[in-house]
């Protein structure tokens, strides 16, 4: 019998999901995060796929109901905690987030993260109490770096978190530079930064907490007052200097298995004169993934940063970052509406084809694979 009703066309994105997730593994070899027949992304809606790329933040002690609803719907990858979230009610907040995630169709732990670098930059009280600079200046730096990584992991685990936005692997140039002001860099020597950063990463991840190395390709040359959170910053180092000094610790950390790389919002004319690193396909795709061979998860720095004022609002920045190759978009304005806006923009750009759909699925897959490795 001939059916005379309206023909229902299948959206292009849906056809692509079917094609990629049913293809044999040999057809899909070669790209990091590439989908295979048993892909974790199989069956996810565009909203859920976009959600795998968004890290939320919120104001106050407890997450808002709207964020819990997003998590239940499988439309959030994780949450970042700041000082105002870390109160006596933190155990309740973490449990609410985990309970919501248990109801999600996406069966993978949430990414629950904070900045626990050590010294002055700690959201949680306790380890690591030494700053990176203090560790770098110690004759026992290698052991202290490993102890700091283990201590950070134990501290986060006790708080219910599983991802640390640390260590900083930037090589500062002179006392008083931007990163040195808070003692956030191990050393002016790239070999020292490489050795100590590798120890921190390895120890932290062996203790069950994912490490994030930052801020690629390196914020070390930033002078005092050059803060991408507040304004645009340009790093005018030569290509040879960037690669031999600033990128060296990242190559070592990647070889050691660092699970995430956070990109800098500074602009590096030697690599791309027109775009900040985290918005640049040249820096993310060619330098980090191509030259250094990185296959893990990339994460932006704060999406609301003043250094991005020339690149539109939340929606435009999120899409540009995804187009550049960023997997996770860090919405850290302490407003869950920022995450909603980023997720909505990514969903629309995925459906319309504004963002390459195979690359989009690959990014979601990398994040899901990371989530599956954590608790």
Phi, psi and omega in degrees: 000131180282127180274127187254006179286184181289136174288135178255114181277147178270126179302151181302320181297324180291320177299320181294317178302314180298314183298315184286323185275354175249356180289151176290153182305325183293336180283350190234013183285143167122337181250137177298135179076009182295144184282148174231182185300334179253036183302140176292340182275354182303130175085358179281144177284166175304321180296321179288322176298316178296321180299333178294350185250006186241127171256125183266161167223166180210165182263139173091192189279327186236145180293142179290158181301325182297323178290318177299324177295318178299318180295316178300328181277358181075029186244032176209139178273328184181187184220139173255138181254138175243178183306320183291341177273343187262086181236188176298343180269005181304315178302323177293317180298313180298318180294321177299318179295316181291324177295319178297318181294330179296338179266359183283147173290345177272107187270075178205145180301147172293151170276111181247115195224163171203177176260102179239072185281322186119157181067232183287338183257087178216129175272328178261142173294151178101202189297147356274130185277333177280143174284165176300319181297319178299320177294317181296332181272352183276142174293345179252033187302320183300313179292321180294323178295318178295318178297322178295318178297316178295316180297318178299315181297316180295322180295312179295317180300318179297332179272358179090013181258163184222006183214129178248131176276065185194151017263162169283128179245023180278143184257102182287160187259320182209159179305138179090353174301165186310307183287331181288336182301326177252016178056043185267001180239139181296322192189167169273355182259117182297331178292321178294314179300318180299311184294316183285321177299319179298320178296315180298311181302310184297313182295318181296315183287328175296334179270006170097008180244128181293139179259144176240117178267138188210152009238099187298140003273011175133125177258006184305322181286352182297128181281172177306133179088351179270086186243114182294342175295335187252326186201164177299144179229136176243129178256109188264032177287153177290163178299319180297318179295316179301315185284324184275336182249296191288322182275345185303313180297331179290320177300319179294317181292323177297316178298331180277355175097021178307130188278337179222150171235125174266134180271150174283152171265002175288162175257138183237093184305331179294338179253317180199111186283346189253342186228142170301153187307316183287353175249005188255115174301331179294316183284314182288308187280312185277316185278305184286307183280321182283296186290317182268351175072025183287132181239004181273201185272134173259146180223141178285163162283185185306124183294334183275007186304140178296339178293349181254017187299338180275002189241032173083191181268197184307311185297313182293318180296318181298315182292318180296320179295317179297320180296328179286342180115012177282131181277311182251134178255118186269103181263091193246028182278010183059040181212112183295340176296332176297316177296321177300316181295318179296314180297319178296319179293320178294320178300311181297319181291328176291312182297321184281344185087005176300324173258136178304123190286325177294319178295322179299313179296323177298320178295315178299320180296317179300317180295317179297321177297319176298312181303322182293338181277351187250175181236000000 
